[in-house]
Amino acid sequence: MKRTILIQLVIVCSVISSIAQTNYYETTRTLVENGYTYQCDVSVAKMVTLYNKVNQYTYVDQKINATGELVPIGGMKEPFEDDNWTKPRCYEIVERAFSAEQASRMKGRGITIAMYISPLTGKVMEVNFQFTTFNPAATIPLSVYRKIETDLKANIWFVPTEFGKKLNYIMLWWRYNF
């Protein structure tokens, strides 16, 4: 009997805990926190695009500077020289930003992270995040996404190829799964 009551209590606490999680990104709005401002855009399909309000490239097409021609999605030449350290370092930055509890909440789910890279310097200029409003990522505070953005900007760089140097920006995105 005590065991049954204990199991029911654990289940009730788990349900209350999951219901109590705040969804920070349910609607399109501007978020101001600790000296930085982010924009949360929510589409009719409930897809969230979260980005620093000072970003310039979030909705700008990637083009070849000399011609103004759009870069073909499927047939783009390699924009970076080969490297063997950026991908693991990017993953490490994301892993460190989430607490153990937040990572556990995200288990089996993911977020898409897009980096906009300078074709001249290879440095990360801008970062944005995408997830749905019903993804546990919507319960993660803005400060976590801010930490990822600032760490990627400070610690990640690439070596653009001659082709990459011809673009208005180089986009690199990936899906990070927990």
ROSE-4610 file (N, C-alpha, C; in Angstrom, 1 decimal, always signed):
// ROSE-4610
residu = [M/M/M/K/K/K/R/R/R/T/T/T/I/I/I/L/L/L/I/I/I/Q/Q/Q/L/L/L/V/V/V/I/I/I/V/V/V/C/C/C/S/S/S/V/V/V/I/I/I/S/S/S/S/S/S/I/I/I/A/A/A/Q/Q/Q/T/T/T/N/N/N/Y/Y/Y/Y/Y/Y/E/E/E/T/T/T/T/T/T/R/R/R/T/T/T/L/L/L/V/V/V/E/E/E/N/N/N/G/G/G/Y/Y/Y/T/T/T/Y/Y/Y/Q/Q/Q/C/C/C/D/D/D/V/V/V/S/S/S/V/V/V/A/A/A/K/K/K/M/M/M/V/V/V/T/T/T/L/L/L/Y/Y/Y/N/N/N/K/K/K/V/V/V/N/N/N/Q/Q/Q/Y/Y/Y/T/T/T/Y/Y/Y/V/V/V/D/D/D/Q/Q/Q/K/K/K/I/I/I/N/N/N/A/A/A/T/T/T/G/G/G/E/E/E/L/L/L/V/V/V/P/P/P/I/I/I/G/G/G/G/G/G/M/M/M/K/K/K/E/E/E/P/P/P/F/F/F/E/E/E/D/D/D/D/D/D/N/N/N/W/W/W/T/T/T/K/K/K/P/P/P/R/R/R/C/C/C/Y/Y/Y/E/E/E/I/I/I/V/V/V/E/E/E/R/R/R/A/A/A/F/F/F/S/S/S/A/A/A/E/E/E/Q/Q/Q/A/A/A/S/S/S/R/R/R/M/M/M/K/K/K/G/G/G/R/R/R/G/G/G/I/I/I/T/T/T/I/I/I/A/A/A/M/M/M/Y/Y/Y/I/I/I/S/S/S/P/P/P/L/L/L/T/T/T/G/G/G/K/K/K/V/V/V/M/M/M/E/E/E/V/V/V/N/N/N/F/F/F/Q/Q/Q/F/F/F/T/T/T/T/T/T/F/F/F/N/N/N/P/P/P/A/A/A/A/A/A/T/T/T/I/I/I/P/P/P/L/L/L/S/S/S/V/V/V/Y/Y/Y/R/R/R/K/K/K/I/I/I/E/E/E/T/T/T/D/D/D/L/L/L/K/K/K/A/A/A/N/N/N/I/I/I/W/W/W/F/F/F/V/V/V/P/P/P/T/T/T/E/E/E/F/F/F/G/G/G/K/K/K/K/K/K/L/L/L/N/N/N/Y/Y/Y/I/I/I/M/M/M/L/L/L/W/W/W/W/W/W/R/R/R/Y/Y/Y/N/N/N/F/F/F]
num = [1/1/1/2/2/2/3/3/3/4/4/4/5/5/5/6/6/6/7/7/7/8/8/8/9/9/9/10/10/10/11/11/11/12/12/12/13/13/13/14/14/14/15/15/15/16/16/16/17/17/17/18/18/18/19/19/19/20/20/20/21/21/21/22/22/22/23/23/23/24/24/24/25/25/25/26/26/26/27/27/27/28/28/28/29/29/29/30/30/30/31/31/31/32/32/32/33/33/33/34/34/34/35/35/35/36/36/36/37/37/37/38/38/38/39/39/39/40/40/40/41/41/41/42/42/42/43/43/43/44/44/44/45/45/45/46/46/46/47/47/47/48/48/48/49/49/49/50/50/50/51/51/51/52/52/52/53/53/53/54/54/54/55/55/55/56/56/56/57/57/57/58/58/58/59/59/59/60/60/60/61/61/61/62/62/62/63/63/63/64/64/64/65/65/65/66/66/66/67/67/67/68/68/68/69/69/69/70/70/70/71/71/71/72/72/72/73/73/73/74/74/74/75/75/75/76/76/76/77/77/77/78/78/78/79/79/79/80/80/80/81/81/81/82/82/82/83/83/83/84/84/84/85/85/85/86/86/86/87/87/87/88/88/88/89/89/89/90/90/90/91/91/91/92/92/92/93/93/93/94/94/94/95/95/95/96/96/96/97/97/97/98/98/98/99/99/99/100/100/100/101/101/101/102/102/102/103/103/103/104/104/104/105/105/105/106/106/106/107/107/107/108/108/108/109/109/109/110/110/110/111/111/111/112/112/112/113/113/113/114/114/114/115/115/115/116/116/116/117/117/117/118/118/118/119/119/119/120/120/120/121/121/121/122/122/122/123/123/123/124/124/124/125/125/125/126/126/126/127/127/127/128/128/128/129/129/129/130/130/130/131/131/131/132/132/132/133/133/133/134/134/134/135/135/135/136/136/136/137/137/137/138/138/138/139/139/139/140/140/140/141/141/141/142/142/142/143/143/143/144/144/144/145/145/145/146/146/146/147/147/147/148/148/148/149/149/149/150/150/150/151/151/151/152/152/152/153/153/153/154/154/154/155/155/155/156/156/156/157/157/157/158/158/158/159/159/159/160/160/160/161/161/161/162/162/162/163/163/163/164/164/164/165/165/165/166/166/166/167/167/167/168/168/168/169/169/169/170/170/170/171/171/171/172/172/172/173/173/173/174/174/174/175/175/175/176/176/176/177/177/177/178/178/178]
x = [+0.8/+0.0/+0.9/+1.9/+2.8/+3.5/+3.8/+4.5/+3.6/+2.4/+1.4/+1.2/+1.1/+1.0/+2.2/+3.4/+4.6/+4.7/+4.4/+4.4/+3.5/+2.3/+1.3/+1.8/+2.4/+3.0/+4.1/+4.9/+6.0/+5.4/+4.4/+3.8/+3.1/+2.4/+1.8/+2.8/+3.9/+5.0/+5.6/+5.8/+6.4/+5.4/+4.2/+3.2/+3.1/+3.1/+3.1/+4.3/+5.5/+6.7/+6.7/+6.3/+6.2/+5.2/+4.1/+3.1/+3.6/+4.4/+4.9/+6.0/+6.5/+7.6/+7.1/+7.7/+7.3/+7.7/+6.8/+7.1/+7.4/+8.7/+9.1/+8.8/+8.6/+8.6/+7.3/+6.2/+4.9/+4.4/+4.8/+4.3/+5.4/+5.2/+6.2/+6.3/+7.5/+7.7/+9.2/+9.5/+10.9/+11.2/+12.3/+12.7/+13.9/+13.8/+14.9/+15.3/+16.6/+17.1/+18.6/+19.0/+20.3/+21.2/+20.7/+21.5/+21.5/+20.7/+20.7/+19.2/+18.9/+17.6/+17.5/+16.6/+16.4/+15.0/+14.9/+13.6/+13.2/+11.9/+11.3/+10.2/+10.4/+9.4/+8.8/+7.5/+6.8/+5.9/+6.1/+5.3/+3.9/+3.0/+1.7/+1.9/+3.0/+3.3/+3.9/+4.0/+4.6/+6.1/+6.7/+8.2/+8.8/+9.6/+10.3/+11.6/+11.9/+13.2/+13.6/+14.7/+15.1/+16.5/+16.6/+17.9/+18.1/+19.4/+19.7/+19.1/+18.5/+17.8/+18.8/+20.1/+21.0/+21.5/+21.0/+21.3/+20.9/+21.7/+21.4/+21.1/+21.4/+21.3/+20.2/+19.5/+18.6/+17.6/+17.1/+16.2/+16.7/+18.0/+18.7/+19.2/+18.9/+19.3/+20.9/+21.4/+22.8/+23.1/+24.1/+24.3/+25.8/+26.1/+27.5/+27.6/+28.5/+28.6/+28.8/+29.6/+29.9/+28.7/+27.9/+26.8/+25.4/+25.3/+24.0/+23.2/+23.8/+23.1/+22.9/+21.7/+21.5/+22.4/+22.9/+23.7/+22.8/+23.0/+22.2/+22.3/+21.2/+21.2/+21.9/+21.6/+22.1/+23.5/+23.8/+25.0/+26.1/+26.1/+27.0/+28.4/+29.4/+30.8/+31.2/+32.2/+32.7/+33.1/+32.5/+32.9/+34.0/+34.4/+35.5/+36.6/+37.8/+38.9/+38.5/+39.0/+38.8/+39.4/+38.7/+39.2/+38.7/+39.3/+38.8/+38.5/+38.3/+38.1/+36.8/+36.2/+35.1/+33.8/+33.5/+32.2/+32.3/+33.3/+33.3/+33.3/+33.9/+34.0/+32.6/+31.9/+30.5/+29.6/+29.7/+28.9/+29.2/+30.5/+30.9/+30.3/+30.3/+29.8/+28.3/+27.5/+26.1/+25.9/+26.7/+26.5/+26.8/+27.8/+28.1/+27.1/+26.4/+25.4/+24.2/+23.8/+22.6/+22.9/+22.1/+22.3/+21.9/+22.3/+21.9/+20.4/+19.7/+18.2/+17.7/+18.2/+17.7/+18.0/+19.2/+19.6/+18.7/+18.4/+17.5/+16.1/+15.6/+14.3/+14.3/+15.4/+15.6/+15.8/+16.1/+16.4/+15.5/+16.1/+15.4/+14.8/+15.1/+14.7/+15.9/+15.7/+16.8/+16.5/+17.5/+17.3/+18.2/+17.8/+18.6/+19.4/+20.7/+21.5/+22.1/+21.9/+22.5/+23.5/+24.7/+25.7/+25.9/+26.0/+26.3/+27.7/+28.6/+30.0/+30.5/+31.5/+32.1/+32.9/+32.7/+33.5/+34.9/+35.1/+36.4/+37.3/+36.7/+37.5/+37.3/+36.2/+35.8/+35.2/+35.1/+34.5/+33.0/+32.4/+30.9/+30.4/+29.6/+29.0/+27.7/+26.8/+25.5/+25.1/+24.1/+23.6/+22.1/+21.4/+20.0/+19.6/+18.5/+18.0/+16.6/+16.4/+15.0/+14.6/+13.3/+12.6/+11.1/+10.3/+8.9/+8.4/+7.3/+6.8/+6.4/+6.3/+5.9/+7.2/+8.3/+9.6/+10.0/+10.6/+11.1/+12.1/+12.7/+13.6/+12.9/+11.6/+10.8/+10.7/+11.2/+11.2/+12.5/+13.5/+14.9/+15.0/+15.5/+15.6/+16.5/+16.2/+17.0/+18.5/+18.8/+20.3/+21.1/+20.5/+21.2/+21.5/+20.5/+20.8/+21.8/+21.7/+22.7/+24.1/+24.3/+25.6/+26.1/+25.3/+25.7/+26.2/+25.3/+25.7/+27.1/+27.2/+28.5/+29.7/+29.5/+30.6/+31.0/+30.0/+30.3/+31.0/+30.6/+31.2/+32.7/+32.9/+34.2/+35.2/+34.7/+35.6/+35.6/+34.8/+34.7/+35.1/+35.9/+36.2/+36.6/+36.5/+36.7/+37.7/+38.2/+39.1/+38.2/+37.7/+36.9/+37.8/+37.2/+37.8/+37.7/+38.2/+38.1/+36.6/+35.9/+34.4/+33.7/+34.0/+33.4/+33.6/+34.8/+35.1/+34.3/+33.6/+32.8/+31.4/+31.0/+29.6/+29.4/+28.1/+27.8/+27.9/+27.7/+27.9/+28.0/+28.5/+28.5/+27.6/+26.6/+25.8/+26.2/+26.2/+26.4/+25.4/+24.6/+23.7/+23.7/+23.3/+23.2/+22.1/+21.7/+20.7/+21.4/+21.3/+21.9/+20.8/+21.1/+20.1/+20.7/+19.8/+20.1/+20.0]
y = [-1.2/+0.0/+1.3/+1.3/+2.4/+2.6/+1.5/+1.6/+2.2/+1.8/+2.3/+3.8/+4.2/+5.7/+6.4/+5.9/+6.5/+6.6/+5.6/+5.6/+6.7/+6.8/+7.8/+9.2/+9.4/+10.7/+11.1/+10.2/+10.5/+10.9/+10.1/+10.4/+11.8/+12.1/+13.4/+14.6/+14.4/+15.4/+15.6/+14.5/+14.6/+15.4/+15.1/+15.8/+17.3/+17.6/+19.0/+19.7/+19.0/+19.6/+19.9/+19.0/+19.2/+20.3/+20.4/+21.4/+22.8/+22.8/+24.1/+24.7/+24.0/+24.6/+25.8/+26.9/+28.1/+28.0/+28.3/+28.4/+29.8/+30.1/+31.5/+32.0/+31.1/+31.5/+31.0/+31.3/+30.9/+31.9/+33.2/+34.2/+35.0/+35.7/+36.6/+37.8/+38.1/+39.2/+39.5/+40.7/+41.1/+40.8/+40.2/+39.8/+40.7/+41.4/+42.2/+41.6/+41.4/+40.8/+41.1/+41.6/+41.8/+42.5/+43.6/+44.3/+43.8/+42.8/+42.3/+42.1/+42.2/+42.2/+41.1/+40.2/+39.1/+39.3/+38.7/+38.7/+37.2/+37.0/+35.6/+35.7/+35.1/+35.1/+33.7/+33.6/+32.4/+32.3/+31.3/+31.1/+30.5/+30.5/+29.8/+28.3/+27.8/+26.3/+26.1/+27.2/+27.1/+26.9/+27.3/+27.2/+28.6/+28.4/+29.6/+29.9/+31.1/+31.6/+32.6/+32.3/+33.1/+33.7/+35.0/+35.6/+37.0/+37.4/+38.7/+39.7/+40.7/+41.8/+42.6/+42.6/+43.3/+42.5/+41.2/+40.4/+41.1/+41.0/+41.6/+40.6/+39.3/+38.3/+37.3/+37.3/+36.2/+36.0/+37.0/+36.9/+37.4/+37.5/+37.9/+36.8/+36.8/+35.7/+35.7/+34.5/+34.4/+34.6/+35.5/+35.8/+35.9/+35.8/+36.1/+37.6/+38.2/+39.6/+40.3/+39.7/+40.3/+40.4/+39.3/+39.2/+39.5/+39.4/+39.5/+38.2/+37.2/+35.9/+35.1/+34.5/+33.7/+32.5/+32.1/+30.9/+29.7/+28.7/+27.5/+26.7/+26.2/+25.4/+24.1/+23.4/+22.1/+22.0/+23.0/+23.0/+23.9/+24.3/+25.3/+24.6/+25.4/+24.9/+25.0/+24.3/+24.3/+25.7/+26.3/+27.7/+27.7/+26.6/+26.5/+25.6/+25.9/+24.9/+23.8/+22.6/+21.5/+21.8/+21.4/+21.5/+20.3/+20.0/+18.9/+19.3/+20.6/+20.9/+21.7/+22.3/+23.2/+22.5/+21.4/+20.7/+20.2/+19.5/+19.0/+20.2/+21.3/+22.5/+23.1/+23.2/+23.8/+22.9/+21.6/+20.7/+20.9/+21.0/+21.2/+22.5/+23.6/+24.9/+24.7/+24.0/+23.8/+23.0/+21.9/+21.0/+21.7/+22.6/+23.3/+24.3/+24.8/+25.9/+25.4/+24.1/+23.6/+22.9/+23.2/+22.5/+21.0/+20.2/+18.7/+18.6/+19.4/+19.2/+19.7/+20.7/+21.2/+20.2/+19.6/+18.6/+17.4/+17.0/+15.9/+16.1/+17.3/+17.7/+17.7/+17.9/+18.0/+16.6/+15.6/+14.2/+13.8/+13.3/+12.9/+14.0/+15.2/+16.3/+17.1/+18.2/+18.9/+20.4/+21.1/+22.5/+22.6/+23.5/+23.9/+25.2/+25.2/+26.3/+26.8/+28.0/+28.6/+29.6/+29.5/+30.5/+31.3/+32.6/+33.4/+33.8/+33.5/+33.6/+34.6/+35.4/+36.5/+35.8/+36.1/+35.6/+36.1/+37.2/+37.9/+37.3/+37.2/+36.8/+35.3/+34.7/+33.4/+33.3/+34.5/+34.5/+34.5/+33.9/+33.8/+35.3/+35.8/+37.1/+37.1/+36.1/+36.0/+34.6/+34.4/+33.0/+33.1/+32.1/+32.0/+30.6/+30.4/+29.1/+28.9/+27.6/+27.3/+26.0/+26.0/+24.9/+25.2/+24.3/+24.5/+25.0/+25.6/+26.1/+24.9/+23.7/+22.6/+21.7/+22.1/+21.5/+21.9/+21.0/+21.5/+22.6/+22.9/+24.0/+25.3/+25.3/+26.5/+26.9/+25.9/+26.2/+26.6/+26.7/+27.0/+28.6/+29.1/+30.6/+31.2/+32.4/+33.2/+33.2/+33.2/+33.3/+32.1/+31.0/+29.8/+30.0/+30.5/+30.8/+31.9/+32.9/+34.0/+33.4/+32.5/+32.0/+31.2/+30.4/+29.7/+30.7/+31.7/+32.7/+33.4/+33.9/+34.6/+33.6/+32.4/+31.4/+31.1/+30.9/+30.6/+31.7/+32.9/+34.1/+34.3/+34.0/+34.2/+33.0/+31.8/+30.7/+29.8/+30.2/+29.4/+30.3/+29.8/+30.5/+29.5/+29.9/+29.1/+29.7/+29.0/+29.5/+29.5/+30.6/+30.6/+30.2/+29.5/+29.2/+30.4/+30.4/+31.5/+31.7/+30.6/+30.7/+31.3/+30.9/+31.4/+32.9/+33.4/+34.8/+35.7/+35.1/+35.8/+36.0/+35.5/+35.5/+36.7/+37.1/+38.2/+37.7/+36.4/+35.7/+34.2/+33.5/+32.0/+31.5/+30.7/+30.1/+28.7/+28.3/+26.9/+26.6/+25.6/+25.2/+23.8/+23.4/+22.0/+21.8/+20.5/+20.1/+19.5/+20.0/+19.5/+18.7/+17.4/+16.5/+16.1/+16.1/+15.8/+14.3]
z = [+0.0/+0.0/+0.0/+0.9/+0.9/-0.4/-1.0/-2.3/-3.4/-3.4/-4.4/-4.2/-2.9/-2.7/-3.1/-2.8/-3.2/-4.7/-5.4/-6.9/-7.4/-6.9/-7.3/-7.0/-5.9/-5.5/-6.5/-6.8/-7.8/-9.1/-9.6/-10.9/-10.8/-9.8/-9.6/-9.6/-8.9/-8.9/-10.2/-11.0/-12.3/-13.3/-13.2/-14.0/-13.7/-12.4/-12.0/-12.4/-12.3/-12.7/-14.2/-15.0/-16.5/-16.9/-16.2/-16.4/-16.0/-15.0/-14.4/-15.2/-16.2/-17.0/-17.8/-17.7/-18.4/-19.9/-20.8/-22.2/-22.5/-22.7/-23.0/-24.4/-25.3/-26.7/-27.4/-26.9/-27.4/-28.5/-28.4/-29.3/-29.8/-31.0/-31.5/-30.5/-30.1/-29.2/-29.1/-28.5/-28.2/-26.8/-26.5/-25.2/-24.7/-23.6/-23.1/-21.8/-21.7/-20.5/-20.2/-19.1/-18.7/-19.7/-20.4/-21.3/-22.7/-23.1/-24.4/-24.8/-26.1/-26.6/-27.7/-27.6/-28.6/-29.2/-30.4/-31.1/-31.2/-30.8/-30.9/-32.0/-33.1/-34.2/-34.2/-34.1/-34.1/-35.4/-36.2/-37.4/-37.1/-38.1/-37.9/-37.7/-38.1/-37.9/-36.5/-35.7/-34.3/-34.3/-35.4/-35.4/-34.9/-33.9/-33.3/-34.0/-34.3/-34.7/-33.6/-32.9/-31.8/-32.2/-32.1/-32.5/-31.8/-31.8/-31.2/-32.1/-31.5/-32.2/-33.1/-32.8/-33.7/-34.9/-35.0/-36.2/-37.5/-38.5/-39.8/-40.9/-40.7/-41.7/-41.6/-40.4/-40.2/-41.3/-41.9/-43.0/-44.4/-44.5/-45.7/-46.5/-47.8/-48.7/-48.8/-48.9/-49.1/-50.6/-50.9/-52.3/-52.6/-53.9/-54.4/-54.6/-53.9/-53.8/-55.2/-56.1/-57.4/-58.3/-58.2/-59.2/-58.6/-57.2/-56.6/-56.7/-57.4/-57.6/-56.3/-56.1/-55.0/-55.0/-53.9/-53.8/-53.9/-54.8/-54.9/-53.7/-53.1/-51.9/-52.1/-53.1/-53.3/-54.0/-54.8/-55.6/-55.2/-53.9/-53.4/-53.3/-53.7/-53.6/-52.1/-51.7/-50.3/-49.9/-48.8/-48.4/-47.4/-46.9/-45.9/-46.2/-45.8/-45.8/-44.9/-45.1/-44.1/-42.8/-41.8/-40.4/-39.6/-38.5/-37.7/-36.3/-36.0/-34.6/-34.4/-35.4/-35.2/-34.8/-35.4/-35.1/-33.6/-33.2/-31.8/-30.8/-31.2/-30.3/-30.2/-31.3/-31.3/-30.4/-30.6/-29.7/-28.3/-27.9/-26.6/-26.0/-26.8/-26.3/-26.0/-26.8/-26.6/-25.3/-25.2/-24.1/-22.8/-22.7/-21.5/-21.1/-22.1/-21.8/-21.0/-21.2/-20.6/-19.3/-18.3/-17.0/-17.2/-16.2/-16.3/-16.4/-15.6/-15.6/-16.9/-17.5/-18.8/-19.9/-19.9/-20.9/-20.7/-19.5/-19.3/-19.8/-19.6/-20.1/-21.7/-22.3/-23.7/-24.3/-23.5/-24.0/-25.1/-26.2/-27.4/-28.3/-27.9/-28.8/-29.2/-30.0/-30.5/-30.8/-31.2/-31.7/-32.9/-33.8/-34.9/-34.6/-34.9/-34.6/-35.9/-36.3/-37.5/-37.1/-37.8/-37.6/-38.9/-38.8/-40.0/-39.8/-40.8/-40.6/-41.6/-41.2/-42.0/-43.1/-44.4/-45.5/-45.5/-44.8/-44.8/-43.6/-42.5/-41.3/-40.9/-41.3/-40.8/-39.4/-38.8/-37.4/-37.5/-36.5/-36.3/-36.0/-36.9/-36.7/-36.0/-36.3/-35.8/-35.6/-34.7/-34.4/-34.2/-34.7/-34.4/-34.1/-33.4/-33.0/-33.5/-33.8/-34.3/-33.5/-33.1/-32.5/-32.5/-32.1/-32.1/-30.7/-30.7/-29.4/-28.4/-28.9/-28.1/-27.8/-28.2/-27.9/-26.5/-25.7/-24.4/-24.5/-25.7/-25.9/-25.6/-25.7/-25.5/-24.0/-23.1/-21.7/-21.2/-22.1/-21.7/-21.7/-20.6/-20.5/-21.5/-21.8/-22.9/-22.5/-21.3/-20.9/-21.4/-21.6/-22.1/-23.6/-24.3/-25.7/-25.9/-25.1/-25.1/-24.9/-23.9/-23.6/-24.8/-25.5/-26.7/-27.7/-28.0/-29.0/-28.7/-27.5/-27.1/-27.2/-26.8/-26.8/-28.2/-29.1/-30.5/-31.1/-30.9/-31.5/-31.0/-29.7/-29.1/-29.4/-29.7/-29.7/-31.0/-32.0/-33.2/-34.4/-35.3/-36.5/-37.6/-38.8/-40.0/-40.9/-41.9/-42.9/-44.2/-44.7/-45.9/-47.1/-48.1/-49.3/-50.2/-51.4/-52.4/-52.7/-52.8/-53.1/-51.9/-50.7/-49.5/-49.4/-49.8/-49.7/-50.6/-51.6/-52.5/-52.1/-50.9/-50.5/-49.5/-49.4/-48.4/-47.0/-46.8/-45.5/-45.8/-44.9/-45.0/-43.9/-44.3/-43.3/-43.0/-41.8/-41.4/-40.3/-40.5/-39.5/-39.2/-38.0/-37.7/-36.6/-36.6/-35.6/-34.4/-33.3/-32.0/-31.3/-31.2/-30.5/-29.2/-28.2/-26.8/-26.6]
